[in-house]
Amino acid sequence: MHLRNCALLQRRASHPLFSSRCPSLSRPFCSSPVPQLTVGEPGNDTAAAAVLDIINTSRTGEAMAKSLRESGIFLSNDLIDRVLKRVRFSHSDPLRAFEFFSYTGRRRGFFHTHLSLDTMLYVLGRSRRFEEVWRVLKETRRKDPSLVTTRTLQVVLGRVAKVCSVRQTVQSFWRFKKLLKEFDTACFNALLRTLCQEKSMTDTRNVYHILKRDFRPDLQTFNILLSGWKSSEEAEGFWEEMKELGVKPDLVSYNCLVDVYCKNRQVGKAYQIMDTMRNEDTCPDVFTYTSIIGGVGLIGQPDKARDVLKEMKECGCYPDVAAYNAAIRNYCIAKRLRDAFALMDEMEAKGLSPNPTSYNLFLRCFYWSNELGSAWRLYQRMRDRGCLPNTQSCMFLIRLCRRQEKMDFALELWNDMVEKGFGSFTLVSDVLIDLLCDMGMVGEAEKCFLQMVDKGQKPSSVSFRRIKVLMELAKQHDSLENLKQKMTLFGHPIKEVKERSEEPTEALY
């Protein structure tokens, strides 16, 4: 078999897809070493962008396959992983991506990676193409059963649970019994974790009690169940059941219980759990103390958080960025921004770099007090420190610019996003284009629209319709036709049912 594979390589050496100058597949046909681009090399990024452009611009699957063959680009596992990742985050046409996935998988001796499979399933599931999801899984099971893992199960169930009922999610879970080699407690835990994330804890509890006789609950099962509760009574019930089954709690279990008590403002009980941990030779870690810091803030004692930070150091547990963020959050809630900034300065003095969450705590305060100047100075501080804003940071800033009609600030933020690649282009562009259209700046709105397309990001149908109306009034028919052609690259525009909220889309706390 080894000799036949090597001979096959020699016969195909002249074909661009199998050229010896190109990277090898992750499962090589023979033992000869072949040069391979590593992740992060510029050549790989260029190739991924070129392949994505072919996927987006091809009208049919046949045209895409022809363009890929003529491009001479070697479709290695690493490149396919990167292309599908770009498809996921740019919201490209899922059916065209599926054709690309199928085309590359049909090559003799080629096997997709776990990452490619899970990313493709995520893209299909996000667009509710569940028939294609099961088709991919069945084909993968036939060709290489090892690719279907517990991670695959969780990816599919996550997409199903997002749009379907609990009953349908559980039915999908049982379908994996024929797809996985081992359908065990790890799979059961994946189902529970999905329900915790996408449904309610009540649903998770009910499913657990129905299925627990079919699977043997383990420590991870109870850690999942403990981590999602807001009610301390429910968490205590699972804690008792865990002890009855002889499952010994670990550090994660204790931290979950401490966190539940702190969220319920039962800080005294949280300290009792910490005493129990020490008696059981389980030392509290930075997560334990971070929960305590959040708890004392909820009961209106932000200064107590500083004492907890000192206590941590005395116990040999040094605060991280998340711990400082919890303390900063307490001061922000109390509207003591001077103390909050002092804590952030202290954090930097200790060599810890504030992350976007740190800055968002302040940006939220400035957003609600309508202080664009203060928010913009903080944004400039982020840039000076080399901290790239996340989507939430951008939404606070762009909505402030929209509220005060500050186009210069809004365009500067947008240009930074385009140059450095941070934030959600779709969400920010909706607000920015709305502002530009209100101010009659159709040219700038068109420019932002085209910049999104050049980045492989799909503009929303809301933005497209807004620009379309103004272009029709201005009789800019050629420009409008160009935008229509750009939108077809991403498939048909999806109509938005809900109007966007006036508040930033992501929850801060």
Secondary structure per residue as TSV (DSSP state, phi and psi in degrees):
chain	resnum	aa	ss	phi	psi
A	1	M	-	360.0	-38.2
A	2	H	H	-63.5	-42.8
A	3	L	H	-67.9	-38.6
A	4	R	H	-63.0	-39.9
A	5	N	H	-65.2	-40.9
A	6	C	H	-65.4	-39.3
A	7	A	H	-64.7	-38.0
A	8	L	H	-61.5	-38.7
A	9	L	H	-64.1	-41.5
A	10	Q	H	-64.7	-40.2
A	11	R	H	-65.9	-29.7
A	12	R	T	-98.4	7.2
A	13	A	T	-60.9	-28.8
A	14	S	T	-78.5	-14.5
A	15	H	S	-80.6	134.2
A	16	P	G	-58.8	-31.7
A	17	L	G	-71.6	-19.6
A	18	F	G	-122.2	22.2
A	19	S	-	-63.2	141.8
A	20	S	T	-70.3	-11.9
A	21	R	T	-81.8	-7.5
A	22	C	S	-100.0	161.3
A	23	P	-	-60.8	151.4
A	24	S	-	-83.9	166.1
A	25	L	-	-71.3	161.8
A	26	S	S	-69.1	-20.4
A	27	R	S	-113.2	89.8
A	28	P	-	-65.1	148.5
A	29	F	S	-77.2	-28.8
A	30	C	S	-142.8	176.0
A	31	S	S	-85.5	-1.6
A	32	S	-	-66.8	128.3
A	33	P	-	-69.4	137.7
A	34	V	-	-124.6	133.7
A	35	P	-	-57.0	139.7
A	36	Q	-	-138.6	133.8
A	37	L	-	-67.8	137.9
A	38	T	-	-91.3	160.2
A	39	V	T	-61.0	131.1
A	40	G	T	102.2	-11.3
A	41	E	-	-71.7	145.6
A	42	P	H	-58.0	-37.3
A	43	G	H	-59.2	-39.1
A	44	N	H	-66.2	-41.4
A	45	D	H	-64.7	-40.8
A	46	T	H	-64.1	-44.2
A	47	A	H	-63.9	-41.9
A	48	A	H	-63.0	-41.5
A	49	A	H	-65.1	-38.9
A	50	A	H	-66.6	-42.7
A	51	V	H	-65.8	-41.9
A	52	L	H	-61.7	-38.2
A	53	D	H	-64.1	-38.5
A	54	I	H	-63.7	-43.2
A	55	I	H	-61.3	-44.5
A	56	N	H	-72.1	-31.3
A	57	T	H	-95.6	-12.0
A	58	S	-	-76.5	134.3
A	59	R	S	-79.0	-33.1
A	60	T	S	-134.1	167.0
A	61	G	H	-64.9	-36.7
A	62	E	H	-65.4	-41.7
A	63	A	H	-64.7	-37.8
A	64	M	H	-64.1	-46.3
A	65	A	H	-61.0	-42.0
A	66	K	H	-63.2	-43.9
A	67	S	H	-64.1	-38.2
A	68	L	H	-65.7	-40.4
A	69	R	H	-66.0	-41.3
A	70	E	H	-72.8	-22.3
A	71	S	H	-69.1	-27.1
A	72	G	T	75.1	9.0
A	73	I	-	-81.4	128.7
A	74	F	-	-78.3	121.9
A	75	L	-	-90.3	80.5
A	76	S	-	-81.5	168.9
A	77	N	H	-59.4	-43.1
A	78	D	H	-62.8	-42.5
A	79	L	H	-66.8	-42.1
A	80	I	H	-62.9	-40.7
A	81	D	H	-56.5	-45.5
A	82	R	H	-70.3	-36.9
A	83	V	H	-65.4	-47.1
A	84	L	H	-65.4	-32.9
A	85	K	H	-63.7	-40.5
A	86	R	H	-66.9	-38.3
A	87	V	H	-58.4	-43.6
A	88	R	H	-61.8	-48.0
A	89	F	H	-84.3	-16.9
A	90	S	H	-96.0	-1.6
A	91	H	T	55.5	44.0
A	92	S	-	-69.9	171.3
A	93	D	-	-59.8	116.8
A	94	P	H	-65.6	-34.3
A	95	L	H	-70.7	-37.7
A	96	R	H	-67.4	-37.9
A	97	A	H	-64.2	-37.4
A	98	F	H	-64.2	-39.3
A	99	E	H	-64.3	-38.2
A	100	F	H	-64.1	-45.0
A	101	F	H	-60.4	-43.8
A	102	S	H	-68.5	-40.3
A	103	Y	H	-60.8	-47.6
A	104	T	H	-69.2	-31.4
A	105	G	H	-75.2	-16.1
A	106	R	T	-80.6	-8.9
A	107	R	S	-66.6	139.6
A	108	R	T	-63.6	132.2
A	109	G	T	78.4	2.9
A	110	F	-	-95.7	139.3
A	111	F	-	-130.2	132.4
A	112	H	-	-69.6	158.3
A	113	T	-	-85.7	168.4
A	114	H	H	-58.1	-40.6
A	115	L	H	-65.3	-43.7
A	116	S	H	-61.8	-46.2
A	117	L	H	-60.5	-50.2
A	118	D	H	-65.7	-36.7
A	119	T	H	-66.8	-41.8
A	120	M	H	-63.7	-42.4
A	121	L	H	-63.6	-38.4
A	122	Y	H	-62.9	-45.9
A	123	V	H	-62.5	-44.8
A	124	L	H	-66.0	-42.8
A	125	G	H	-64.9	-36.8
A	126	R	H	-63.2	-32.7
A	127	S	T	-95.0	12.3
A	128	R	T	63.2	31.5
A	129	R	-	-93.2	65.9
A	130	F	H	-74.3	-26.4
A	131	E	H	-62.3	-42.8
A	132	E	H	-67.0	-34.4
A	133	V	H	-58.7	-50.0
A	134	W	H	-69.8	-30.3
A	135	R	H	-64.6	-43.4
A	136	V	H	-62.5	-43.7
A	137	L	H	-63.1	-42.3
A	138	K	H	-66.0	-41.2
A	139	E	H	-65.7	-40.7
A	140	T	H	-65.2	-41.1
A	141	R	H	-60.4	-36.7
A	142	R	H	-72.7	-39.8
A	143	K	H	-85.9	-44.0
A	144	D	-	-152.7	88.4
A	145	P	G	-59.1	-25.5
A	146	S	G	-66.7	-18.6
A	147	L	G	-73.9	-24.4
A	148	V	-	-85.0	108.7
A	149	T	-	-121.3	179.1
A	150	T	H	-61.5	-33.6
A	151	R	H	-62.8	-41.7
A	152	T	H	-59.7	-44.5
A	153	L	H	-55.5	-45.8
A	154	Q	H	-69.1	-35.9
A	155	V	H	-62.2	-47.8
A	156	V	H	-67.0	-46.2
A	157	L	H	-62.9	-34.4
A	158	G	H	-62.1	-40.5
A	159	R	H	-72.5	-37.9
A	160	V	H	-66.1	-46.8
A	161	A	H	-64.9	-26.0
A	162	K	H	-63.7	-34.2
A	163	V	H	-123.3	-8.1
A	164	C	S	-115.6	173.7
A	165	S	-	-77.8	169.4
A	166	V	H	-62.3	-41.0
A	167	R	H	-59.8	-45.1
A	168	Q	H	-66.4	-33.9
A	169	T	H	-64.6	-43.8
A	170	V	H	-66.7	-37.6
A	171	Q	H	-62.4	-41.0
A	172	S	H	-64.1	-37.0
A	173	F	H	-58.7	-45.5
A	174	W	H	-68.6	-25.3
A	175	R	H	-64.6	-25.1
A	176	F	G	-73.3	-10.8
A	177	K	G	-60.4	-31.1
A	178	K	G	-88.1	-8.3
A	179	L	T	-102.9	-27.0
A	180	L	-	-99.2	144.9
A	181	K	S	-67.0	-41.4
A	182	E	-	-123.4	116.4
A	183	F	-	-107.1	86.9
A	184	D	S	-127.1	-160.5
A	185	T	H	-61.6	-32.0
A	186	A	H	-60.8	-37.4
A	187	C	H	-68.9	-41.5
A	188	F	H	-58.9	-41.7
A	189	N	H	-65.0	-36.5
A	190	A	H	-64.0	-39.8
A	191	L	H	-62.3	-46.7
A	192	L	H	-63.2	-40.4
A	193	R	H	-63.9	-40.0
A	194	T	H	-62.9	-44.9
A	195	L	H	-64.6	-36.4
A	196	C	H	-61.0	-39.3
A	197	Q	H	-80.9	-38.2
A	198	E	H	-105.6	-22.8
A	199	K	S	-118.0	-156.8
A	200	S	-	-100.6	161.2
A	201	M	H	-67.2	-27.1
A	202	T	H	-63.8	-43.8
A	203	D	H	-62.0	-41.7
A	204	T	H	-62.6	-43.8
A	205	R	H	-61.2	-44.1
A	206	N	H	-64.3	-43.4
A	207	V	H	-65.1	-38.9
A	208	Y	H	-59.4	-47.9
A	209	H	H	-67.8	-29.6
A	210	I	H	-73.5	-39.7
A	211	L	H	-101.0	-5.0
A	212	K	T	-65.0	-20.9
A	213	R	T	-79.1	-18.8
A	214	D	T	-85.6	-17.7
A	215	F	S	-134.0	153.4
A	216	R	-	-93.6	107.0
A	217	P	-	-59.6	138.4
A	218	D	-	-121.8	-169.3
A	219	L	H	-60.6	-42.2
A	220	Q	H	-63.7	-36.0
A	221	T	H	-56.0	-50.0
A	222	F	H	-72.3	-31.7
A	223	N	H	-63.7	-38.1
A	224	I	H	-64.6	-45.1
A	225	L	H	-67.6	-35.0
A	226	L	H	-73.6	-29.6
A	227	S	H	-75.2	-20.1
A	228	G	T	-99.5	-8.1
A	229	W	-	-79.6	140.3
A	230	K	S	-95.9	-20.6
A	231	S	-	-91.9	122.3
A	232	S	H	-68.3	-29.2
A	233	E	H	-64.7	-42.8
A	234	E	H	-64.6	-42.6
A	235	A	H	-63.2	-40.9
A	236	E	H	-63.0	-35.3
A	237	G	H	-62.7	-43.5
A	238	F	H	-68.9	-33.6
A	239	W	H	-61.4	-43.6
A	240	E	H	-66.7	-41.1
A	241	E	H	-63.8	-37.4
A	242	M	H	-61.0	-43.5
A	243	K	H	-68.0	-35.5
A	244	E	H	-64.6	-33.7
A	245	L	T	-84.2	1.3
A	246	G	T	76.9	19.6
A	247	V	-	-89.1	118.3
A	248	K	-	-82.3	126.0
A	249	P	-	-67.2	149.5
A	250	D	-	-113.9	-168.9
A	251	L	H	-60.2	-39.8
A	252	V	H	-62.7	-41.0
A	253	S	H	-60.9	-48.5
A	254	Y	H	-62.0	-41.7
A	255	N	H	-63.1	-37.4
A	256	C	H	-62.6	-43.0
A	257	L	H	-68.1	-41.2
A	258	V	H	-59.9	-43.3
A	259	D	H	-64.1	-40.7
A	260	V	H	-62.6	-45.4
A	261	Y	H	-61.8	-41.9
A	262	C	H	-66.3	-38.8
A	263	K	H	-67.2	-24.5
A	264	N	T	-94.7	13.1
A	265	R	T	61.4	27.1
A	266	Q	-	-103.8	62.9
A	267	V	H	-65.6	-32.3
A	268	G	H	-59.5	-44.7
A	269	K	H	-65.5	-34.8
A	270	A	H	-62.8	-41.1
A	271	Y	H	-66.4	-33.2
A	272	Q	H	-64.8	-38.7
A	273	I	H	-64.6	-37.4
A	274	M	H	-63.8	-38.3
A	275	D	H	-64.0	-40.3
A	276	T	H	-63.0	-39.7
A	277	M	H	-59.1	-45.5
A	278	R	H	-65.7	-36.7
A	279	N	H	-67.0	-28.4
A	280	E	T	-92.1	13.4
A	281	D	T	59.4	33.0
A	282	T	-	-114.0	106.0
A	283	C	-	-76.7	132.0
A	284	P	-	-58.6	142.2
A	285	D	-	-112.8	-170.2
A	286	V	H	-63.4	-30.4
A	287	F	H	-67.8	-38.8
A	288	T	H	-60.4	-50.2
A	289	Y	H	-67.7	-33.3
A	290	T	H	-62.7	-39.8
A	291	S	H	-63.1	-40.7
A	292	I	H	-62.7	-42.0
A	293	I	H	-60.3	-43.6
A	294	G	H	-64.5	-37.0
A	295	G	H	-65.3	-43.9
A	296	V	H	-68.2	-26.4
A	297	G	H	-69.7	-37.7
A	298	L	H	-66.9	-27.5
A	299	I	T	-93.8	14.2
A	300	G	T	78.7	32.2
A	301	Q	-	-126.7	66.4
A	302	P	H	-63.1	-30.9
A	303	D	H	-68.4	-27.3
A	304	K	H	-63.1	-26.3
A	305	A	H	-62.5	-36.6
A	306	R	H	-62.3	-38.4
A	307	D	H	-64.6	-37.9
A	308	V	H	-64.9	-39.0
A	309	L	H	-61.2	-40.0
A	310	K	H	-68.1	-39.9
A	311	E	H	-61.3	-38.8
A	312	M	H	-58.4	-47.4
A	313	K	H	-63.7	-38.4
A	314	E	H	-65.2	-28.6
A	315	C	T	-89.7	6.3
A	316	G	T	78.0	17.7
A	317	C	-	-115.7	107.1
A	318	Y	-	-89.5	134.8
A	319	P	-	-61.9	143.4
A	320	D	-	-106.4	-172.1
A	321	V	H	-62.1	-39.8
A	322	A	H	-63.2	-38.1
A	323	A	H	-65.2	-44.6
A	324	Y	H	-64.5	-38.7
A	325	N	H	-60.3	-38.6
A	326	A	H	-63.0	-41.2
A	327	A	H	-69.4	-40.0
A	328	I	H	-62.9	-41.0
A	329	R	H	-58.4	-39.8
A	330	N	H	-59.6	-42.9
A	331	Y	H	-69.8	-35.2
A	332	C	H	-65.8	-39.9
A	333	I	H	-63.4	-37.9
A	334	A	T	-79.6	0.5
A	335	K	T	60.6	34.1
A	336	R	-	-106.9	71.5
A	337	L	H	-68.3	-29.7
A	338	R	H	-62.9	-43.8
A	339	D	H	-66.2	-35.5
A	340	A	H	-64.7	-44.3
A	341	F	H	-65.1	-35.6
A	342	A	H	-62.2	-39.0
A	343	L	H	-66.8	-38.5
A	344	M	H	-67.2	-37.4
A	345	D	H	-63.9	-39.8
A	346	E	H	-62.9	-40.3
A	347	M	H	-61.3	-45.4
A	348	E	H	-65.7	-36.8
A	349	A	H	-63.3	-27.3
A	350	K	T	-90.0	9.4
A	351	G	T	86.4	10.4
A	352	L	-	-99.8	125.1
A	353	S	-	-88.3	124.3
A	354	P	-	-58.0	141.3
A	355	N	-	-102.7	177.4
A	356	P	H	-54.4	-33.8
A	357	T	H	-61.9	-38.3
A	358	S	H	-58.5	-48.6
A	359	Y	H	-70.6	-33.9
A	360	N	H	-63.7	-28.5
A	361	L	H	-59.4	-40.1
A	362	F	H	-78.6	-40.1
A	363	L	H	-60.4	-34.8
A	364	R	H	-62.8	-43.1
A	365	C	H	-61.6	-44.3
A	366	F	H	-68.0	-32.5
A	367	Y	H	-63.9	-47.7
A	368	W	H	-73.4	-24.2
A	369	S	T	-93.7	1.6
A	370	N	T	60.7	42.5
A	371	E	-	-106.2	82.0
A	372	L	H	-65.2	-38.6
A	373	G	H	-58.7	-47.5
A	374	S	H	-65.9	-39.8
A	375	A	H	-64.1	-39.4
A	376	W	H	-70.6	-37.0
A	377	R	H	-63.8	-36.8
A	378	L	H	-67.3	-38.8
A	379	Y	H	-62.3	-41.0
A	380	Q	H	-63.9	-35.5
A	381	R	H	-64.7	-39.5
A	382	M	H	-59.0	-46.2
A	383	R	H	-63.1	-42.6
A	384	D	H	-62.8	-33.6
A	385	R	H	-84.7	-5.5
A	386	G	T	77.3	22.0
A	387	C	-	-98.3	113.0
A	388	L	-	-77.4	129.4
A	389	P	-	-63.4	153.0
A	390	N	-	-98.5	-174.1
A	391	T	H	-59.8	-39.9
A	392	Q	H	-64.7	-41.6
A	393	S	H	-58.1	-46.5
A	394	C	H	-63.2	-38.0
A	395	M	H	-69.3	-38.3
A	396	F	H	-58.7	-46.5
A	397	L	H	-70.2	-46.5
A	398	I	H	-68.2	-33.1
A	399	R	H	-72.8	-32.9
A	400	L	H	-65.2	-41.9
A	401	C	H	-63.3	-39.0
A	402	R	H	-65.8	-42.2
A	403	R	H	-64.4	-38.0
A	404	Q	H	-101.1	4.8
A	405	E	T	55.3	46.1
A	406	K	-	-98.1	88.8
A	407	M	H	-69.1	-35.7
A	408	D	H	-61.6	-46.7
A	409	F	H	-63.9	-42.6
A	410	A	H	-61.9	-44.4
A	411	L	H	-69.8	-33.2
A	412	E	H	-65.6	-41.8
A	413	L	H	-62.1	-44.8
A	414	W	H	-62.1	-44.0
A	415	N	H	-62.8	-37.2
A	416	D	H	-63.8	-40.7
A	417	M	H	-62.1	-44.3
A	418	V	H	-65.5	-40.6
A	419	E	H	-71.7	-41.4
A	420	K	H	-105.1	-10.4
A	421	G	-	75.6	34.5
A	422	F	-	-109.1	160.0
A	423	G	S	78.3	170.5
A	424	S	-	-90.3	113.2
A	425	F	H	-62.9	-38.5
A	426	T	H	-64.7	-49.1
A	427	L	H	-67.0	-44.7
A	428	V	H	-68.2	-40.4
A	429	S	H	-65.0	-31.7
A	430	D	H	-57.9	-45.1
A	431	V	H	-72.9	-42.3
A	432	L	H	-64.8	-47.5
A	433	I	H	-65.3	-35.8
A	434	D	H	-60.4	-43.0
A	435	L	H	-64.8	-46.9
A	436	L	H	-64.3	-39.2
A	437	C	H	-68.0	-38.1
A	438	D	H	-61.5	-33.3
A	439	M	T	-89.6	3.9
A	440	G	T	76.8	15.6
A	441	M	-	-95.2	69.5
A	442	V	H	-66.4	-36.2
A	443	G	H	-60.8	-44.4
A	444	E	H	-66.7	-38.6
A	445	A	H	-63.3	-41.4
A	446	E	H	-63.3	-40.6
A	447	K	H	-61.4	-44.9
A	448	C	H	-62.8	-40.4
A	449	F	H	-59.1	-48.0
A	450	L	H	-69.2	-32.9
A	451	Q	H	-63.0	-38.0
A	452	M	H	-61.5	-46.4
A	453	V	H	-62.6	-41.5
A	454	D	H	-61.6	-29.1
A	455	K	T	-84.2	-0.4
A	456	G	T	78.5	16.6
A	457	Q	-	-99.4	137.4
A	458	K	-	-85.2	117.8
A	459	P	-	-67.0	150.7
A	460	S	-	-76.0	156.4
A	461	S	H	-66.1	-26.7
A	462	V	H	-62.5	-47.5
A	463	S	H	-64.7	-41.8
A	464	F	H	-60.9	-45.5
A	465	R	H	-65.1	-35.8
A	466	R	H	-64.1	-45.8
A	467	I	H	-68.3	-38.7
A	468	K	H	-58.2	-43.8
A	469	V	H	-61.3	-45.4
A	470	L	H	-69.0	-37.5
A	471	M	H	-67.2	-35.9
A	472	E	H	-65.9	-39.9
A	473	L	H	-66.2	-35.7
A	474	A	T	-86.9	0.5
A	475	K	T	57.1	38.6
A	476	Q	-	-92.4	67.7
A	477	H	H	-68.3	-37.5
A	478	D	H	-65.2	-43.2
A	479	S	H	-65.0	-39.4
A	480	L	H	-65.2	-40.6
A	481	E	H	-64.3	-36.1
A	482	N	H	-63.5	-43.1
A	483	L	H	-65.2	-37.8
A	484	K	H	-62.0	-41.9
A	485	Q	H	-64.4	-37.6
A	486	K	H	-64.7	-39.2
A	487	M	H	-66.3	-32.1
A	488	T	H	-67.6	-18.8
A	489	L	T	-62.8	-26.3
A	490	F	T	-102.7	13.4
A	491	G	-	86.4	-171.4
A	492	H	S	-71.4	136.3
A	493	P	-	-58.9	139.2
A	494	I	-	-91.3	127.3
A	495	K	-	-71.1	136.5
A	496	E	-	-93.1	123.8
A	497	V	-	-82.4	-39.6
A	498	K	S	-97.7	148.2
A	499	E	-	-84.0	144.8
A	500	R	-	-71.1	142.9
A	501	S	-	-71.7	156.6
A	502	E	S	-77.2	-12.8
A	503	E	S	-94.1	157.8
A	504	P	-	-56.6	144.6
A	505	T	S	-70.6	-32.3
A	506	E	S	-97.6	141.4
A	507	A	-	-70.6	141.4
A	508	L	-	-84.9	-35.0
A	509	Y	-	-110.5	360.0
